[in-house]
Amino acid sequence: MPINSALSAVLGSVRVPPKLISSYDPLTGGTYNAVTRVGLTDGREWVVKIPPPVAAGAQLGYERDLLVNEVAFCSAAAGLADRTAVPRVVHSGLDAAAPEGAYVIMTACPGQPWHELTDSMADGEEQRLREDLGRAVGRLHTVPGPGGFGYPSAALGPLASTWRRAFTTMTDAVLDDALTYAARLPRAVPDIRGLLGAASYVLADVTRPALVHFDLWQGNILVAGEPGARRIGGIIDGERMFWGDPAADFVSLALFGDIEEDKDFLAGYASATGGPVEFGDSLRLRLALYRSYLYLIMLVETVPRGTTGEDLEWTWNEVAPRLEAALVEVESALRAGG
């Protein structure tokens, strides 16, 4: 099967002709960029990401120039002494107006998505891997930020001087998208906006911008090795990263659960960050805000993605009640604090 024209143009722009390509495999599981694993005749393995043409469909506000975030994530993590199993950027072109369009080429990490291997884990292996993952995420959170908060892409504007301002901009943007696309939500947009705004005071407790992946579900965590000797092979798909509160990563790490119950992860995390996570009132309210933001994204994006049928029904049935629960948690915290 011939290589598609977009991939061929990108590889040609970095002087990789078809004769040097030994294999290429489209990767599934993503919801936005086209991702292809490319093998070269000299043994190198690359992952190539290409965004969809603008005319191919709508996007959420924060999704403009997502590859800028991907490059920022990988470049920031590259400064860690142990590399923390994050891809290395080999080539990137972030100008969508260039002949080959925007793209990023990264080294391929070993392994398979974690959720594909859960049934074959040896006794105690998942617990050990959760601790290893905690250490890896903790190390990522020690990366010093650029002095501002928000998305490196500037899709929602330049980095903000405070986390409160940045996160308010982020939630306002997805709520604006909800209005634009007439997305179905469990509450009216003005009500959600007012509630999140009323609780935003707690964000002032965050004063240091950390490297936040914000999409750490098991599909973006690769596990390599044989049963009983598995390791974290890669933390991938950093395109939705931002500079913000490191605790925001706890939401996708326990997507439909409670990170407080993940003792193995928290033990590994504490060993990398120098102390245990304290789940006080401030952190729990901030986590409710971050859950609200993530669940809003998951519900609103179904419209520009054209999600239908069982997938749409699953998203509504699984995500909408959890968004409502997060909003109720915010309300309860406000009443307790008032």
Number of C-alpha atoms within 10 A of each C-alpha: 4 7 13 8 10 17 20 15 17 24 20 13 14 13 10 14 12 14 8 12 18 14 13 19 12 11 13 10 9 11 8 14 17 17 21 18 18 21 18 16 11 9 9 12 20 21 22 26 24 23 19 16 12 10 6 7 10 16 16 20 15 19 17 16 20 22 26 25 25 26 27 20 28 21 15 17 24 19 13 14 8 11 16 21 19 27 28 19 20 14 16 18 19 16 13 15 8 9 11 19 17 21 24 21 25 21 18 21 22 17 17 19 22 21 14 12 15 12 8 12 16 13 10 9 17 19 15 16 20 21 22 19 24 25 22 23 26 22 22 26 25 16 17 15 16 14 14 20 26 27 29 26 24 15 19 18 14 14 21 17 14 19 25 22 16 24 24 15 16 20 22 19 16 21 23 18 22 22 15 12 16 12 18 17 19 17 12 12 19 11 10 20 15 11 17 21 16 13 17 18 12 16 22 12 13 18 16 18 24 24 27 26 26 23 24 21 16 19 17 19 24 22 23 19 13 11 13 13 11 17 22 23 22 24 25 22 23 24 24 20 24 27 27 29 25 21 18 24 25 22 25 19 21 16 19 13 13 12 17 14 10 16 14 17 24 23 18 22 25 17 15 19 17 9 11 13 14 10 11 8 13 16 18 17 23 22 24 23 28 23 24 25 22 20 25 24 18 16 21 23 21 18 21 14 14 10 13 12 7 9 11 14 12 12 17 18 11 13 21 21 15 19 24 17 15 21 21 14 18 23 18 13 17 14 9 9 8 6
